Amino acid sequence: MVTHDRLDYIRARMHKAIRRFDGPEREVELVAVSKTFGAEDIRPLLEAGQRVFGENRVQEAKAKWPALRADYPGVALHLIGPLQTNKVRDAVALFDVIESVDREKVARALSDEFKRTGRNLPVFVQVNIGREEQKAGIDPDETPAFVKLCRDELGLNVVGLMCIPPADDAPGPFFAQMKQMQVSEGLPFLSMGMSADFETAIEMGATHVRVGSALFGSRT
Ligand SMILES: *Cc1c(COP(=O)(O)O)cnc(C)c1O
């Protein structure tokens, strides 16, 4: 299958899942996760009209995206991986949305850079919904206070929550907890669901799904 067909196939599956969602009909944003793939793999998706992409490394994105952006107007680039504070300047210059605000130090560094540049990007707070030792993100119990800090003290434009649920458990209950938190925080967006579970995530109320291997093939 060429990527163009894969894109159609993913979009069709998304629409079916949207119809199964028990709530008002809505749009779900497909974030095409292009990490590890080169420009030659990304161009067919751009040609097919895809404009929202996710990358997890600032340096890698910096090497790939300026040239692609020059050829395809309207690209929105989401940072979905951990951000080091020494990469904040590059990240703010390059990305359009930061989905991975996962600790106070990063939130503060972003706030400083937004003030310095006047470029106040929308951000998502990453929640460690499975409370996993090795995983980034804010503890679910601490998320309300963290969102408040980001918004009220740091002036961040918090638009949503993001999570990566535990790999070995059924994701549904984690997605449901995320949905509850998004609603109680009054945030418009919820980024959850990847290649293996994006339909479940949509059924549970995701507004953004991040799909990599199902679009591009497996990463080596
Ligand atoms: C790699 C990655 C994805 C995409 O994963 P696939 O299983 O390839 O769809 C989504 N979200 C994050 C944060 C990632 O790092």
PDBQT file of the ligand as one rigid body, heavy atoms in Angstrom, charges set to zero:
ROOT
HETATM    1  C1  LIG A 301       5.591   7.551  18.284  1.00  0.00    +0.000 C 
HETATM    2  C2  LIG A 301       4.475   8.205  18.984  1.00  0.00    +0.000 A 
HETATM    3  C3  LIG A 301       3.153   8.061  18.512  1.00  0.00    +0.000 A 
HETATM    4  C4  LIG A 301       2.766   7.211  17.310  1.00  0.00    +0.000 C 
HETATM    5  O1  LIG A 301       2.897   5.871  17.622  1.00  0.00    +0.000 OA
HETATM    6  P1  LIG A 301       2.391   4.732  16.584  1.00  0.00    +0.000 P 
HETATM    7  O2  LIG A 301       2.178   3.563  17.457  1.00  0.00    +0.000 OA
HETATM    8  O3  LIG A 301       3.490   4.555  15.606  1.00  0.00    +0.000 OA
HETATM    9  O4  LIG A 301       1.150   5.228  15.969  1.00  0.00    +0.000 OA
HETATM   10  C5  LIG A 301       2.156   8.748  19.187  1.00  0.00    +0.000 A 
HETATM   11  N1  LIG A 301       2.424   9.512  20.270  1.00  0.00    +0.000 NA
HETATM   12  C6  LIG A 301       3.672   9.665  20.745  1.00  0.00    +0.000 A 
HETATM   13  C7  LIG A 301       3.892  10.541  21.929  1.00  0.00    +0.000 C 
HETATM   14  C8  LIG A 301       4.735   9.023  20.126  1.00  0.00    +0.000 A 
HETATM   15  O5  LIG A 301       5.970   9.191  20.611  1.00  0.00    +0.000 OA
ENDROOT
TORSDOF 0
